[in-house]
């Protein structure tokens, strides 16, 4: 059953615009010891949420010993900052309730595909340690402890995905806002460790996005692991129909274990 991120007073909620309700669907393991959790952001160009990048990913994460949550975040006609606010709130929400689920609050990651990868990298580069709010959830940090970025949109510059930019920012976005959300520019030494994968022949979102982000992580000495597969279309998800790429799940599972999530 999905859990609403806000029971009332959802920031920016306008039922005349769209009745989308930000929510988390939990896939929580029952374990005797505290373990990590990953919040999954499906892709969909900020116009919809791709189903194959949601629950199947959560089930795979459960299989490697990690609890998972699939985020329903707002998409067009909602614009920035609402997807980001939903994602930040999701990290706070899981961290605030971590004890209830036997989750280690210091091992909460975000995982995003395509535009969901942009959203995940936005949370990883635009975070705070808590808000001045009467809501106790908002007092908790929204910094993820790790990021998993799968064929992500990273930049809103020359190598971006035009549809994602249009849906996130509208038809007349100014250049300052595009720079603000070009996440390769905002990497610092405090950016979380990151696992990235992409395919070299991705025609929808250029592999340059992952390469730019990895380069920024390297410059700031942030630990990362990058895998670029030679073939494969955009939007593969678990890539069960492409054995040469499907190994990303094994590689990522090993990385999560080394990071102490499972």
C-alpha angles and dihedrals in degrees: 000000000000119000119216113235091217121026090202140355097040105194110255095356111162116173090192088061098041136325095226110146117203108234146156125229108208126219097178124176122222105229136158094229134045113269140176130276134208125205111212122215111193118213128236108141091272087288100090140348117258109231095208089060093054126050096016089056092049091051091051091050090051088053091060093049102265129120115232140199125195113215123219100203127178119267135180131354078041111074136194130333094034100071088049093048090051092050094046090049090051091057091047091046095053092044093048092051096037096115091056091058097036089245122152104241089210093058105059115132136182124223123192139177124212106316086007085057088055089051092048092049089047090057089046093053102031105049138131135203094238142317131250096248142133088233107091091210090062091056089067123090118261094202110122116223092222141003132219111195118189117193086327132191102232109159128049089201132087097319096047132117105258096207093055091050092049093049095044100042106018130238097300105043114161122235094245091060091047089053091047090057097040091104099195086071094056102053113126136170087273095057109119122256109272141210114200135182134176140154121247093224096050103139097185101050114022118235085233086083093065092039092053092050093046090050091052091049090051092051090053094042094242112156113249143161120211128189122185114187117203098228139026138100126255119275100032097150108184087357093221089157093052111057093185090063100031090081087078089087093057091046091049093046090054090049092050090051091050088050090055098248096123 
